[in-house]
């Protein structure tokens, strides 16, 4: 997210309003203090908006986890495939599928690319599809 330009835009708007006073040094001093005081609040608002965006994206992508990370002072959304924890699962159930050869080949390629066996890849793919996740919304504030 590009929040530096947004903050610069707000600072410019405040400075333009202050310029309407005719360059009064006292008002310019107050505007300078006001902008300094607003800086942490603007960062907090940017982070809050990023958290809300992450929650909205996550609610629409149930197979993915969406996090907000701060890189170079800017909030950034990181989207990654949700981890499927199948550690100590009992694989007693069996399922026989009849697939077209092309689908089977694509599954084998996808499993190989992921470094999984076909069985592990299919279990992960099916698990992610049947897992029910509610949309997550962030409410509140984040203290920096």
C-alpha positions as CSV (number, residue, x, y, z in Angstrom):
1,X,0.0,0.0,0.0
2,X,1.3,3.5,-0.8
3,X,0.5,5.5,2.3
4,X,3.4,8.0,2.0
5,X,1.6,9.7,-0.9
6,X,-1.7,9.8,1.0
7,X,0.0,11.4,4.0
8,X,1.7,13.9,1.7
9,X,-1.6,14.8,0.1
10,X,-3.2,15.4,3.5
11,X,-0.2,17.6,4.6
12,X,-0.5,19.5,1.3
13,X,-4.2,20.2,1.9
14,X,-3.6,21.4,5.4
15,X,-0.7,23.6,4.2
16,X,-2.9,25.1,1.5
17,X,-5.5,26.0,4.0
18,X,-2.9,27.6,6.3
19,X,-1.6,29.6,3.3
20,X,-5.1,31.3,3.1
21,X,-4.3,33.1,6.3
22,X,-1.7,35.2,4.6
23,X,1.5,33.7,5.9
24,X,0.9,34.5,9.6
25,X,3.9,33.0,11.4
26,X,1.8,32.0,14.4
27,X,-0.6,30.0,12.3
28,X,2.2,28.4,10.3
29,X,3.7,27.3,13.6
30,X,0.4,25.8,14.7
31,X,0.0,24.0,11.4
32,X,3.5,22.6,11.8
33,X,2.7,21.3,15.2
34,X,-0.6,19.9,14.0
35,X,1.0,18.0,11.2
36,X,3.6,16.5,13.6
37,X,0.8,15.4,16.0
38,X,-1.2,13.9,13.1
39,X,1.6,11.8,11.8
40,X,1.2,8.8,14.3
41,X,-2.6,9.0,13.8
42,X,-2.3,8.8,10.0
43,X,0.0,5.8,10.4
44,X,-2.5,4.1,12.7
45,X,-5.4,4.8,10.3
46,X,-3.3,3.4,7.4
47,X,-2.6,0.2,9.4
48,X,-6.3,0.0,10.4
49,X,-7.4,0.2,6.8
50,X,-4.8,-2.4,5.8
51,X,-6.2,-4.7,8.6
52,X,-9.7,-4.2,7.3
53,X,-8.6,-4.9,3.7
54,X,-6.9,-8.1,4.9
55,X,-10.0,-9.2,6.7
56,X,-12.1,-8.6,3.6
57,X,-9.7,-10.4,1.2
58,X,-9.4,-13.3,3.7
59,X,-13.2,-13.6,3.9
60,X,-13.3,-13.9,0.1
61,X,-10.4,-16.4,-0.2
62,X,-11.1,-19.2,2.3
63,X,-8.1,-21.2,1.2
64,X,-5.7,-18.4,1.9
65,X,-4.4,-16.6,5.0
66,X,-4.0,-12.8,4.6
67,X,-1.7,-10.9,7.0
68,X,-0.6,-7.3,7.3
69,X,3.1,-6.8,7.5
70,X,5.0,-3.5,7.6
71,X,7.8,-3.3,5.0
72,X,9.8,-0.1,4.8
73,X,7.3,1.7,7.0
74,X,4.4,0.8,4.7
75,X,1.6,-1.7,5.5
76,X,1.6,-4.5,3.0
77,X,-0.9,-7.4,2.5
78,X,0.7,-10.9,2.4
79,X,-1.4,-13.6,1.0
80,X,-0.4,-17.2,1.3
81,X,-2.0,-20.6,1.0
82,X,-3.6,-21.7,4.3
83,X,-1.6,-24.4,6.1
84,X,-3.4,-27.8,6.2
85,X,-2.4,-29.6,9.4
86,X,-2.9,-33.3,8.7
87,X,-0.3,-34.4,11.2
88,X,-1.6,-37.4,13.1
89,X,-4.7,-38.1,10.9
90,X,-5.9,-41.7,10.5
91,X,-6.2,-42.5,6.8
92,X,-8.7,-45.3,7.2
93,X,-11.3,-44.1,4.7
94,X,-10.9,-44.8,1.0
95,X,-12.4,-43.1,-2.0
96,X,-12.3,-44.4,-5.5
97,X,-12.5,-41.8,-8.3
98,X,-12.9,-42.2,-12.0
99,X,-11.1,-39.4,-13.7
100,X,-10.3,-38.4,-17.2
101,X,-6.6,-39.1,-18.0
102,X,-6.0,-35.3,-18.5
103,X,-7.3,-34.5,-15.0
104,X,-5.2,-37.3,-13.5
105,X,-2.1,-36.0,-15.2
106,X,-2.7,-32.5,-14.0
107,X,-3.2,-33.7,-10.4
108,X,0.1,-35.6,-10.7
109,X,1.9,-32.5,-12.0
110,X,0.4,-30.3,-9.3
111,X,1.4,-32.8,-6.6
112,X,4.9,-33.1,-8.0
113,X,5.2,-29.3,-8.1
114,X,4.1,-29.0,-4.5
115,X,6.5,-31.8,-3.4
116,X,3.6,-34.0,-2.3
117,X,2.5,-37.5,-3.2
118,X,-0.8,-37.6,-5.2
119,X,-2.6,-38.9,-2.2
120,X,-1.3,-36.1,0.1
121,X,-2.0,-33.4,-2.5
122,X,-5.6,-34.7,-3.0
123,X,-6.2,-34.9,0.7
124,X,-4.9,-31.3,1.2
125,X,-7.0,-30.0,-1.8
126,X,-10.2,-31.7,-0.6
127,X,-9.6,-30.7,3.0
128,X,-9.2,-27.0,2.0
129,X,-12.5,-27.2,0.0
130,X,-14.6,-28.7,2.8
131,X,-13.1,-26.6,5.6
132,X,-15.6,-24.0,6.6
133,X,-14.2,-20.6,7.5
134,X,-16.1,-17.7,8.5
135,X,-15.3,-14.3,7.1
136,X,-12.9,-12.5,9.5
137,X,-13.4,-8.8,10.1
138,X,-11.1,-6.7,12.2
139,X,-12.6,-4.2,14.6
140,X,-10.8,-1.9,16.9
141,X,-7.4,-0.2,16.9
142,X,-3.9,-1.3,16.6
143,X,-1.3,0.4,18.8
144,X,2.1,0.9,17.2
